Amino acid sequence: MNIRAIKAIYRFEMARTWRTLMQSIIAPVISTSLYFVVFGAAIGGRIEQIGGVSYGAFIVPGLIMLSLLTQSISNASFGIYFPKFTGTIYELLSAPISYFEVLLGYVGAAATKSIVLGLIILATAGLFVPMRIDHPWVMLLFLVLTAVTFSLFGFIIGIWADNFEKLQLVPMLIVTPLTFLGGSFYSIDMLPPFWQTVTLLNPVVYLVSGFRWSFYGLADVSILLSLSMTLAFLAICLCTVAWIFKTGYRLRS
């Protein structure tokens, strides 16, 4: 394995974070803080507790997951799309480095940035609401699995997209609405039975539910089911990336 090549890609992508610090770190943290202020003040005053947890603390896992999903996709998709846009992707493809090593470099950097952002938002949340983490190792497991999975998903989007509009299409029109409707700001038990069934078709429900369970022991679905669905989506993304590299889809043309 070409460790030096992986490190080169990884360091280049990580260096981009410091060049765009406002966009990569500060802006998501400020946006999430505004969610705490708006939702905590406007809705928290009407909903005192959910499952014995204050509403402000209840939405912390959902807000972290919202930022984690969007930033993982954004970091990975832009990281691989920009070389395609500038034409430097051909230099990368002709270099003595395997597709797997390219994937490790780009996805590893995107996931690292998302995990760091998630931890920063978690620390920021502690300034607004009292909270606890009952299962810290499970929390870290979901944090890492989600960051890696959606970085892979973003990598796929970056290869599929042939313009900047398509690069933003899936995150803005699909992922963000699914996250808002996936129990980030409420428990699906509060919905009528029909809409509870419909909501269970949303894959984000399982991510948010498992992540929230690691904090408070509260979950809309079984923790094992949440973990299984996360691993299943990870496997689908890995198979899709393997197919892309095997066929050269939108890489060689």
Steps between C-alpha positions, in 0.01 A plus 500: 500500500629844403482671839682809373239561230214457746664747738550750217132496404390502863724793595398701193131458582554579867701810409199624301307512828738759646485703178120507523463503878195728496309276261621165636478549877378838619188529280358154591562563870326839486207353304458219754520748787216697342294180490555463874391858563196497269369150567596501865328832567202476264410132530679405819269727695198306372650149530649459844633144473508200267565169670623677810750711305466875450415597144821700459710197594277267294581675171878499553560161331276597209681830445839330512378239252363773270839672485685170474299380200513825306868570567612142426327511163621853422863435591530173308302606193690825450832327571466261205294730273751785494780286343245393236405863441861617460615190310760395756306177559690347204832559673362320803368209294833459320706512820632176657219486754205263516136603506473370856782729611334798327179415685680476835658841453186691397244323719737487798552877486129576454403271788768647726376854439141397567589319824696800626208727413258266678712505815524880488121528467461255789723719717310810387169336589623460857506880525127521423337200664585251777545156348655163562651215298399165645691292244804698378655213303176438312479872433850499350418188298194664342694822448779324311273263304271784391792724400666224296174382341385843387851597391482199269156618388642847436788345305244328276311828450824680412575245228143501371465880486608677183431854622483694827119498498486120511761505774249676727187328371501184714613662830255791478192332351526149642736460798408816693120447475541133598700609804235752609229236451706225663429580863779752549270744681231266628427141592309310234283364783337844500367439146172328405540125430484542122778758493708294739495220243587741218784652703657158551568495124739791556855359546609803703260395778725207584813716514343764724329243721817299560702814564241634747494165681871535569425829680186433702401138445198625299434356156217490247626166366721222636868592538595177319273592211656848487848351488397243238348765273812716531726207408268407212522851353878491545514171308284644219729802469812278492349280228404808296850647526650163401275494192598857409871418515452174311308660214668842507158667517549875440869466581646411161270708285 
